[in-house]
């Protein structure tokens, strides 16, 4: 599922976007009536001008002049009122449709499976969600209205021109194909360059977002000059594409206006001869020139906004592509009823899974596990053994190619995603915190939680003490991704969120990896309470953190190669014994270093991971 962002239908890409206007028929009808009314009033200016010249100036009396001027004032007032109504309604529709599309894109994005975001850059997606919808709002609320108004007035002016003088109208009509020629030639180039320009802007935003997200790494390696140079190249590339687009669009406008006024000059020469010979009045020529100018300005406006419409078509294609993208993981039409139980039993049956980005390398192969209700199972193994993949499949972020997973005897593919995930809480290795205050981040596990429940969860995660020390306590904002907290503090906030969620199944992905020794001890106590009589799956790289698990499964190359208690695996599984020995040496080395720094209390106890 890779986004392509290619405009294949030209202005036809706007049809799905304009379909959103159907939800607001009343305002659309009002805007259309105001548009027609304003166009008709504008066209009537030509007759008003003819009356002013022939009767006001040529009548010879003050009353005739006054009547002609009052007529023009009445027409101008009608144009002003119609323009007010049209501008308000059309601008309202532009803002409303833009908001609806933005919501539709986001609604679909949050339902897509995580694999979609592995193959598509977040910066490009954000560019579509923000920049493209803003562009559409501008087009619908301004350029599209200008194009419709110009089309109406141009058609009306052409009709009035033929009514006023047929011979002069034929001269103008002969030049129309020449005016359309640059629009056709340069319009295609502008459309193609518009798509490239939008893609380049998305690339710039994506690059900048990635650098800012990893600013500490950039600065720690003194790579500021390198990133500045790389970003400047991205910006210059985007500018080069935009410059080429602007040049083509300028040629389009220049050619249309030049050809139009060449035709009008021929018309004025012929019309002037007719006025001199008495074949037409000055008022008729003035009215005709007015209509001709309206036709010319109409074509000029259309040629000018044509590029905007093509850019909008490209943006519409990109947005509709996001809206139409289907998640690879779908909830079944009707979920089998899940009986409310206190505990959840998990069974993984002969499961084989390949990641979409690595279709030839099995992440799990003929993988089997049985996790009794209310028991804990720890997954241990070298990097790449498949531990995190098990979590991805338990949460149904992916579906296996073979085999399946059962929850209380029901295949999780027969359950709705909501029913499945309501029973599971995940504490990831890298805690995910949102821009907001402490209460918001903890209550994310239960949106309707009371303040007392939030505080109780924080106390259970041994987080209440440091939260209370923050400037505003539970109302303290944590910054982007919780940047104002230490790693251990962020982890305890994530654990409090899981405690508040009170799940039947708990997934711990090395949940204490970011904690110091004292905090780890406190959180281990909290986790033991949380895990009591709860089905728990633990990923651990430090074996000392999972000695309390009911069983330990050793994974290697996507298979379960051994299962048992810590003592059993030390004797029966060479891989586990090797991992234990390596970590034991590291632990002993750390203890020796600490012993050289300060005396060890006799009450400190023995090493919990000793394998003697």
C-alpha positions, 0 to 999 in steps of 0.5 A: 500500500504505497501512495502514488499521488498521481493525477490521472483524470485532470479536472475530473479528480475534483468530482469526488471533492465537489460531491461533498457540496451535496451535503449543503444543498441550501447554501449551494443553491443560495450561492448559485442564485447569488452567482447568477444574479450578480452575473446578470447585474454585471451584464446589465451594466452594458445596457446602462452604459449605452443609455448613459452615452445615447440618452444621458450624454446625447439627450441634452437635458439634466433629467436624462443624465440624472436618470441614466446615472441613477440606473447605473447606481441601482445596477451597482447596488445590485452587484454589491449585494449579490457579491456579498451573498455570493462571497459569504456562501462560497467562502463558507462552502470552501471552509466547510468542505475542506473541514469535511475532507480533512475529517474524512482523511483522518478518520480513515488514517486512524483505521489503517493497519500499522503496515501502511505507515511503514511504507509511507512517510508520515511527513507526506501524509501530514502534508496531504492532511494539511497543505492539500486540504488548505489548497482545496479550501482556497480553490473552492472558496475563491478560484472555483467561484471566480471561474464559475462567475467568469464563465457565466459573465463570459457566456452572457457577454458573448450573447449580448455582443451578438445581440448588439452587433453581429458583424463585430461579434464575428470578429471576436468569435474568430479569435476565441480558438486562438485564445483557447490554444495557450490554455490547452498547450500550457495547461497540461504542463501546469497540471503535471508540474503542479503535482510535482510541486505538491510532492516536493513540498511534502518531501521538504516537510517530511525531511524537516520533521524527521530532523526535528524529531531526532534533533538530539542525535543531530546535535550530538554528532555535530551534524547541523551543517550537514542537515542544513545543507541537505535541507537547503538542497530539498528546498531548492529542488522544490523551488526549481519545480515551482519556478518552472510551474510559474513560468509555464503558467505565466506563458499561459496568461500572457498568451491568452491576454495578448491574443485577446486584445489583438482581436479586440483591436481589430474589432475597435477599428471596424466598430469605429469606422461604423460609428464614423459612417453612422451605421451604429451609435456611440452608445452601441459601440460603448456597450459592445466594447464593454461586453468585449472587455467582459469576454476578455477579462473572463477568459483572462480570469479563467486562464489565470485560475486554470492553473489553480484548478489543476493544482486543486485537481492534483490535491484532490487526487492525493486526498481521495487516495488517502480516503479510499485506501483500505486497511489490510486488517478488517473487522468481520461483518458480525463478531461472535459474541464474547462471553464476559469472563474474568480471565482470558486464555490465549492459544497460538496455533501453527502460525506462520507470518511474513511481513509485507515488506519482507515477503521472503523472510518468515518472521514466525514459522510454525509457531505454537504457544498456549497461555492459560488464563490468568498466567504469565508467559515471558518471551526470551530470545536474541534480537530478531527471534520474533518476540515483538512480532507475537505482540503485533499479531496478538493485537491484530496489527497484521494477520498471519499467512497460516495458522491463527490465534484464539482468545477463549477458543474464538479466532481473533479474526472472527472478533471485531477489532474493538472487542479484541483490543478492549481486552488488551493493554500494551506497555511498549518498550518506548513509552508513547506519550501525547502532547498534553497534561499528565491526567490526559496521558494516563486517562487515555487508557480509560477516557471516562476515568475520574480524577480519583481513578487516575490518581489511584493508577498513578500510585499503583505505578509508583508515579504519584510522587514525581507527578505531585512534584511537577509544577502543576501536578496532574495538570502539568503539560509534558511537551511533545512526546513527553519530552519534559520527563525522564525515560523512567518517568515516561515509562511509569506514566505508560504503566499507569495508563495500562493499570487504569485500562484494567485489561484481561490481557497484558502485553509488556514489552520490556516495560522496565528497560528505561528505569533505574534500579530503584524505580525498577524495583518499585515498578516490578512490585506494581506490575506484580499486582497488575499481573495477578490473576491476569493473562500476561505476555512479557518480552524481556531482554534482561532475564532478571525481570521475568524470573517471576513469570509462570513460564518462559518461552525461548524463541529463535528464528521465529520458532519456540525452541524451549519452554519451562521455568528459569531453572529448567531452561538453564539445564535444558536449553543451551541458548537460554543458558548462554544468554543467562551466563552473559547477563550474569557476568554483566551483573557481576561486573556491575556489582563489582563496580558499585562495590568499589564505589560504596559499601554494600549493606548486609541487608541488600540480599543475594543476587536474584539472578544467581545461577549457582 
